[in-house]
């Protein structure tokens, strides 16, 4: 059943009915989000006044997707990834040339900002999933651009790896289990979301030849389950790419980018929102709008009248949405 979003002028931005928004996750959202999130995801709300934030995309029909921001990772607790590289064994005189894929454990993304625990309503059809993820990511990027000084230079997104019908990771079974015989789920229960930091201390620091792994483990490197395919296109459209790093437990790909090179971040502007004057047919596009503070982003139809101003409909202006705001077009 469709319901209008309430107006809450006492906090965040005003919300005339019918608009979708990005807002912080609350206690009331946790039962629903727990059904969306993978088993290894963090289900705790950020502590009050913490730099970490957890956002929910909400439409008039209800919640659609969520994402967690970790502004600077790896400095309070080490994070590890495998770098997927290549070495070549060649003997030209014998006509031999053998490239070999390799894995090397490291901390390459220390200091980066991370968008983590991406999850969405599995009941949405594929176009709805892609739209929700695009809206979620673009709204998050608006807030990242606004708070750029508090973030690392790089942005990463870890994607889940392949699992079989029993829920086992072929990559973990082929490599990680040789060094930590316990179950990842047990480690998660014991150590919490930081379990990979503890297990990484047991993994080999030497170069690992991929060809030494079982075929199933080799095939799983940098692959994602079919349910994540809509996310791949959205990440690529926003400028993030697979950077030859994978997670140490599932072998899932790590997408990355320099934050200041992302198209969305480059398009964020601080504009003055003004009431639109009637001018015949309303030619407008969808813009994302955020205040100077807070964790809420609104989507609204508006007209870019100049590089410094954005004309909004009268009902939005009457609700108090005027003055300087951070803005971003929904699509580049």
C-alpha positions in Angstrom: 0.0 0.0 0.0 1.4 3.4 -1.0 1.8 6.0 1.7 3.1 9.6 1.5 6.2 10.5 3.3 5.5 12.7 6.3 6.7 16.2 6.5 9.3 16.6 9.3 10.5 20.1 9.3 12.0 19.8 12.7 14.9 17.6 11.4 16.5 17.3 8.0 14.8 18.6 4.9 11.0 19.1 4.4 9.4 16.2 2.5 6.3 17.0 0.5 4.4 13.8 -0.2 5.4 11.4 -3.0 9.2 12.0 -2.9 11.8 9.4 -2.4 14.7 10.1 -0.1 17.9 8.7 1.5 17.8 8.7 5.3 19.7 7.1 8.2 18.7 3.5 9.1 16.8 3.3 12.4 16.0 0.5 14.8 12.6 0.0 13.2 14.3 -0.9 9.9 16.5 -3.6 11.2 14.1 -6.6 11.0 13.5 -5.9 7.3 17.2 -5.2 6.5 18.3 -8.4 8.2 16.4 -10.3 5.6 18.3 -8.5 2.8 21.8 -8.5 4.1 24.3 -11.4 3.5 25.3 -13.5 6.5 28.7 -11.7 6.9 27.2 -8.2 6.9 27.3 -5.9 9.9 23.8 -5.5 11.3 24.7 -3.0 14.1 23.6 0.7 14.0 26.5 3.1 14.0 27.3 4.5 17.4 26.1 8.0 18.2 28.4 10.6 16.8 30.5 8.0 15.0 31.9 8.8 11.6 30.4 5.6 10.1 26.9 6.0 8.7 24.2 3.7 7.4 21.7 4.9 4.9 18.4 3.6 3.6 16.7 4.5 0.3 13.0 4.9 0.9 10.2 5.5 -1.6 6.4 6.1 -0.9 6.1 2.3 -1.4 8.6 1.6 1.3 12.3 0.8 1.8 14.2 -0.2 -1.3 18.0 -0.5 -0.6 20.7 0.3 2.0 24.4 1.1 2.1 26.9 1.7 4.9 29.7 4.3 4.7 33.0 3.7 6.4 34.9 7.0 5.8 38.5 5.7 6.5 39.2 2.0 6.7 42.1 0.0 8.0 43.7 2.4 10.4 42.0 1.3 13.6 41.9 -2.4 12.5 43.9 -3.8 9.6 42.0 -4.8 6.5 43.4 -7.3 4.0 42.7 -8.2 0.4 44.3 -10.4 -2.2 45.9 -8.6 -5.2 45.3 -10.6 -8.3 48.5 -10.3 -10.4 50.5 -12.1 -13.0 54.0 -13.5 -13.4 55.4 -14.9 -16.6 57.8 -17.9 -16.9 59.5 -17.7 -20.2 62.3 -19.5 -22.0 62.4 -17.9 -25.5 65.1 -20.4 -26.7 62.7 -23.3 -25.9 59.6 -21.5 -27.2 58.0 -21.5 -23.8 55.9 -18.7 -22.5 53.7 -19.4 -19.4 51.7 -16.5 -17.8 50.5 -17.4 -14.3 47.9 -15.6 -12.2 48.9 -15.0 -8.6 47.5 -13.9 -5.3 49.3 -11.6 -2.8 47.9 -10.7 0.5 48.2 -7.0 1.4 46.6 -3.9 2.8 46.4 -1.8 -0.4 43.2 0.0 0.4 44.1 1.2 3.8 42.8 4.8 4.3 40.1 4.5 1.6 36.5 5.3 2.1 34.2 2.3 1.7 30.6 1.8 0.7 29.7 -1.5 2.4 26.8 -3.8 3.1 25.0 -2.9 -0.1 21.6 -4.7 0.0 18.3 -4.3 -1.6 14.7 -5.7 -1.6 15.0 -9.1 -3.4 11.3 -8.9 -4.4 11.9 -6.0 -6.8 12.2 -7.0 -10.5 15.5 -6.4 -12.3 14.7 -2.9 -13.6 13.4 -1.8 -10.2 16.6 -3.2 -8.6 18.8 -1.3 -11.0 16.8 1.9 -10.5 17.0 1.6 -6.7 20.7 0.9 -6.7 21.3 3.8 -9.0 19.4 6.2 -6.8 21.0 4.8 -3.7 24.6 5.1 -5.0 24.1 8.6 -6.5 22.5 9.9 -3.3 25.4 8.5 -1.3 27.9 10.1 -3.7 26.3 13.5 -3.1 26.9 13.2 0.6 30.4 12.0 0.0 31.1 15.0 -2.2 29.6 17.3 0.4 31.8 15.8 3.1 34.8 15.3 0.9 37.4 16.6 3.5 36.4 13.9 6.0 37.1 11.0 3.6 40.0 9.1 2.1 41.2 9.7 -1.4 40.0 6.4 -2.7 36.5 4.8 -2.7 36.0 1.0 -2.7 33.0 -1.3 -2.8 33.5 -5.0 -1.9 31.1 -7.4 -3.7 30.1 -10.9 -2.5 31.7 -13.9 -4.1 30.2 -17.1 -5.4 28.7 -19.7 -3.1 27.4 -23.1 -3.8 23.9 -24.5 -3.0 25.1 -25.4 0.5 26.3 -21.8 1.1 30.0 -22.7 0.9 32.5 -20.5 -0.9 34.6 -22.4 -3.4 37.4 -19.9 -3.0 37.4 -20.3 0.8 37.3 -24.0 0.5 40.2 -24.0 -1.9 42.5 -21.6 0.0 41.4 -20.2 3.3 40.4 -23.4 4.9 44.0 -24.8 4.6 45.1 -22.1 7.1 42.0 -21.7 9.3 40.1 -24.9 9.6 37.1 -23.3 11.4 33.9 -22.2 9.7 33.7 -18.6 8.6 30.3 -18.3 10.2 31.8 -19.5 13.5 34.5 -16.9 13.2 31.9 -14.2 12.5 29.9 -15.2 15.6 33.1 -15.1 17.7 34.8 -12.0 16.4 32.0 -10.0 14.9 32.3 -8.2 11.5 36.1 -7.8 12.1 36.6 -11.6 11.9 38.5 -11.4 8.6 41.1 -9.1 10.2 41.8 -11.9 12.8 41.8 -14.7 10.3 44.1 -12.8 7.9 46.9 -13.2 10.4 46.9 -17.0 9.6 46.9 -16.6 5.8 50.1 -17.0 3.7 52.2 -13.8 3.2 54.0 -15.4 0.2 52.9 -15.2 -3.4 50.2 -17.9 -4.2 50.0 -19.3 -7.7 46.3 -19.5 -8.7 47.0 -22.7 -10.7 47.8 -24.5 -7.4 44.1 -24.0 -6.3 41.3 -26.4 -7.1 39.5 -25.5 -10.4 36.3 -24.4 -8.5 38.4 -21.9 -6.5 40.1 -20.6 -9.6 36.8 -20.1 -11.4 35.3 -18.2 -8.4 38.0 -15.5 -8.3 36.5 -12.0 -8.9 33.0 -13.5 -9.7 29.7 -12.5 -8.2 26.4 -14.4 -7.8 23.7 -13.7 -10.4 21.7 -11.7 -7.9 24.5 -9.0 -7.9 24.6 -8.5 -11.7 22.4 -5.4 -11.6 24.9 -3.9 -9.2 27.8 -4.4 -11.6 26.2 -2.2 -14.2 25.4 0.6 -11.7 28.9 0.7 -10.3 30.4 0.8 -13.8 28.0 3.6 -14.8 29.1 5.7 -11.8 32.8 5.2 -12.6 33.9 2.4 -10.3 35.9 -0.5 -11.8 37.3 -3.9 -10.7 40.9 -3.1 -9.6 42.4 -6.6 -9.4 41.7 -7.0 -5.7 39.4 -9.6 -4.1 38.1 -10.4 -0.7 40.0 -12.9 1.4 37.0 -15.1 2.3 34.8 -15.4 -0.8 37.2 -14.1 -3.6 34.6 -11.4 -4.5 35.8 -8.5 -6.6 36.6 -5.1 -5.1 35.5 -2.2 -7.2 37.4 1.0 -6.7 38.0 4.6 -8.0 39.7 7.8 -7.0 36.9 9.7 -5.3 37.7 13.0 -7.0 37.5 11.4 -10.5 33.9 10.1 -10.2 31.5 11.9 -12.5 28.9 12.3 -9.8 31.3 13.9 -7.4 32.5 16.3 -10.0 28.9 17.4 -10.7 27.9 18.2 -7.2 27.3 21.9 -6.8 26.1 24.2 -4.0 23.1 26.0 -5.6 20.5 28.4 -4.3 17.0 26.9 -4.5 14.4 29.3 -5.6 10.7 29.1 -6.4 10.0 28.5 -10.1 7.9 31.1 -11.9 5.1 29.8 -14.1 6.5 29.4 -17.6 4.1 27.3 -19.6 4.9 23.6 -19.6 7.2 22.5 -16.8 10.4 21.2 -18.4 12.5 19.7 -15.6 14.6 16.8 -14.5 15.2 14.9 -11.3 17.7 16.4 -8.9 19.1 15.2 -5.6 19.3 17.8 -2.8 21.0 17.8 0.6 21.4 20.3 3.3 24.8 21.5 4.7 24.4 19.0 7.5 22.6 15.8 8.2 22.3 12.5 6.4 19.2 13.0 4.3 18.9 13.4 0.5 15.7 14.2 -1.3 14.8 13.6 -5.0 12.7 16.3 -6.6 11.8 17.6 -10.0 13.4 21.0 -10.7 14.8 23.2 -13.4 18.4 24.3 -13.6 18.1 27.9 -14.4 21.8 28.8 -14.0 25.0 27.3 -12.6 24.1 29.0 -9.3 20.3 28.4 -9.0 17.8 25.6 -9.2 14.1 26.4 -9.6 11.8 24.2 -7.6 8.0 23.9 -7.8 5.9 26.1 -5.5 4.8 23.3 -3.2 8.5 22.5 -2.4 9.3 26.2 -1.9 6.2 26.5 0.4 7.4 23.6 2.4 10.7 25.4 3.2 13.0 23.9 0.6 14.8 27.0 -0.5 18.1 28.7 0.0 21.6 27.2 -0.5 21.7 23.4 -0.9 24.0 20.7 -2.3 22.6 19.4 -5.6 23.3 16.7 -8.1 21.4 15.6 -11.2 20.1 12.0 -10.8 21.6 10.9 -14.1 24.7 12.2 -15.8 
